[in-house]
Amino acid sequence: MKQRLITFIRVMKQTGAHKVLVTYLMFVFIAAWIVLLTEPGITRYGDALWYCYDVISTTGFGDVVVHGFIARTISVAVTVYSLIVIAIMTGVFSNFYTQVIREGQRGTLAAFLDRLEHLPELSKEELAELSEKVKKYRNGGN
């Protein structure tokens, strides 16, 4: 689990996604503040954040609605930015899982090569098991 977290952090840094997420969160908090200042029907910052959540999730509960031009423009900006961030994060998660699989394969290959290096020391059962793995690999893993 710890290795996967390290891999995830490494992928986030390699792709720059951590900067995208921090910038996005700052944008959402600023957008909520602007909605609070420009929309008379929203009187608490928590309600403005809730409204931004409605917009981000495209849930649209309808309990908080904006009517002013500025708040609606902010809503469009939050929606578009959210779609972009979601697309970026989808790629980051795909990259992360690819890295996890690759690291698992490297570990399996290293163990396999280690056994090959010690071939004369293996028992008949271990040699038979190794032979089966090679046959399975040649047949495409089936």
LINSULWO-V6028 format. One record per pair of residues at least 24 apart in sequence whose ideal C-beta (glycine too) atoms are under 6 Angstrom apart, sorted by the first residue. I is the first residue (numbers start at 1). J is the second residue. If there is no record, write none. Layout:
BEGIN
{{I J} {I J}}
END
This chain:
BEGIN
{{4 100} {7 99} {7 100} {8 96} {11 95} {11 96} {11 99} {15 92} {17 92} {20 88} {24 85} {28 52} {31 74} {31 78} {34 74} {35 71} {35 74} {38 68} {38 70} {38 71} {39 66} {39 68} {39 71} {52 78} {55 79} {56 82}}
END
